[in-house]
Structure formats: C-alpha cells, structure tokens
Amino acid sequence: MEELEIVGYYPGVIGKIVELHARYYHENWGFDISFETQVARELGEFMEKFVPGRDGLWVAKYGAEFAGSVAIDGSPGPDEGARLRWFIVEPNLQWRGIGTRLLREAMAFCRKAGHRRVFLWTFRGLDAARRLYEREGFRLSEEHLIEKWGGRIVEQRFEWTMM
C-alpha cells in the first residue's frame, strides 16, 4: 500500500492544482476555459500574497504522486471568516481517506490560527465533498442558480463557526 504524505508548497504544485481542477471539472461538469483561467489567476494571487500563520496550503502525495490539495485563505478577515479553497482529490485516488485527511489538516490549522469562522463556495452535485464538509461541522447557508464557466449550476455557500 502506498503511503499518504501531506506537504506544503513545492515547485510545480500550483500547475498541478490548476490542471487537476481544469480536467476534473471539464470532464465531469463541462466547465470551460473560463474556469481554468479563474483557478489559475486566483491561486496565483493567493500564493503571491500568502501569509504564514494566516493562510495555509496542504498538498497530498500518495507515494510520489500528486493526489490533491486544499487551502485556507485568511485574508477576508475575522468578520467574513477564512475561506477554504482548492479542495480536490485526484479521481483515481478518491475513497482512500485523502480528502478527509486534507480537510482535517486545514480545519486544525484554522483552530490553531484563531479563524473562528470559515466559509467555502461549491455547487450542488458534489455530494461526496458535501458529506466531508458536513462531517467537519460546515452547514449550508446559501444557494442560488448561476450561469458561469459555460453552464448553469446551483452555487452553494457552506459555513463553519468555532464553538
């Protein structure tokens, strides 16, 4: 059995995160180039403005293979809360606990960093991810229909509040 390792940034990983998002969401949801360019732009901006202790990036490696990622963007501040972003697991490596481990790492960081509120944006249909969010204490707070990335989706906002 391969060994799961959670690491931080390493050269080339930004491209891997963007590529996985572009491939997965195009193949499974029909998202167009506007999605890939948005992920690339926003992830690049996040990494340029990264502040250790406020922000976090976790990358899963399964053996030597890139397996997934998650990030916490603490820049929105305490009123809005930190934002959980770029949470994804390589499809051929799903159902091995990688997503659970990534999400737990991110939420442990939030508690330690003092992020009392965390939110994320996703969309209806990503049921496995939703189960992980809800298991960690996130609750659906908003949803609405949008036309974006070449299609129509029901965008959802989930929120977590430290007790």
Buried (B, 14 or more C-beta within 10 A) or exposed (E): EEEBEBEEEEEEBBEBBBBBBBBBBBEEBEBBEEBBEBBBEBBEEBBEEBEEEBBBBBBBBBEEEBBBBBBBBBBBEEEEBBBBBBBBBBEEBBEBEBBBBBBBBBBEBBEEBEBBBBBBEBBEEBEEBBEBBEEBBBEBEEBEEEEBBBBEBEBBBBBBEEE
